[in-house]
């Protein structure tokens, strides 16, 4: 046993799994020799039986089909049990240390993420980032990697959320960006501390993964002219519009749709009120009439019960209701009424 204790002390961390195997092998061989000397000619010491007796004794199962019958044999059995307990203690301590080390690395942001189709957030702002994460993690299958500067966060902000991964370091460094799995990401949000830093991070992200859909949150949208010199496919969104940022990350291109709706020229957003005395017609009938005759699309209907966006086709649209639609020009009720059927 003194040999085992010295072996435990001298074993380095690199031989964590070698040590339990070495102890087990040592106890197996020496126990076999000792049992053959303690009980000459016994069934236990026979090669076909000893390995089985060693297994059930070492694991403290003790079936009793083979058992020592002499004092020397019992001492050998105690030696095997003690050696096995020592091995298990070392093994469990190694496993525990590995688990704790993995947890510590995750908390400190030292992990390497290798997933696909996830969202990467570069930068952190207390309160704001948490709101964005709530929106993004609302999709049950979505995984998010939050990458921050070392002075922004010291540990994982939501350790209980297994779909949120944390990377910490110089987020302009390509090696750090590689740890976020950026090249396989669905999209990346650059949410910097200021617009100058946003430009720097855009350059770094473009170098690391030029084909990934990139959104940049800007305080001053005029800075997008500088960003477009780096990559004209980047989508720049006003910094305060967190809802639109979250939607653009999950569904690339939706910000462009909003921008088109808010821009004069081309199709516009209008409304009309169903006059008193008009017939009650289902929203689906309105949708068909507007679409086929005027290339328009119903967005929402306001009834006495409130506004309904993307209304059900069965929704009754009675006199006094207001319809909101997209069309090339404003339409009045009489223009559409003839198409209602």
C-alpha angles and dihedrals in degrees: 000000000000087000089054093050091051089047091053092051095047097045113104127218089257091066095050093131096035093061098062090046091049092050092047092050092046094050091044094054098039092044091053092051092045093049091050089053095042095047109022112201094008121146091240093063093053112109093235092054108030097073090053094047090047092051097050092042095047091050090046090235093124105188090183096224087121123025137160116260101191133065090246091050091051090050088053089050090052089050091053092048093048092047091049093050089051090051093049092048091053092044094051092046090053092049091047091050091050092050093047091047091051090049091049092050090050092050092047093049095245097129127116112224116208102173129122136234094019130135122250121207115197111199137015136237117179112248095003095066091047090055091051091049091053089055095045097044091050086089103081097217097043120113122197131197115204113200118189141171115263092249094051100064131008096196145009108301095212109024092170093060106087093189092060114081124191129215122178130190142067099341092196089062113099092218091056091047089051088058089062091059088239095162091062097040126123091221142336131223119206105204102170132178091249139357095263090057089046090059091049092050091047090056091049094046091047090052092048098045115001095175098054117105105256129200121189122197109214133186090204114035090202086078088071088081088066092044092051088061086065098041127351092200093066115112114223117201131182108268096232095054097088094159093058091044091055092048093049091050092054097036111028113214098030091108089058089053091052090047091051091050091051095046121091116236128052116032117004137194115250141162139213133192122227104237124233113268093034120125121260107252130183117254089240090061090052090048092053094045094049094043100047099038103032107018088240131140128214111232102177145346127218113208133165087279093057136263122325119195115211090006124212112264088236094057109122111235105203131182110293094033118126123220123205115204145163117239143145090256142000115284129201127216095257092056092056100034093077090059095050092084 
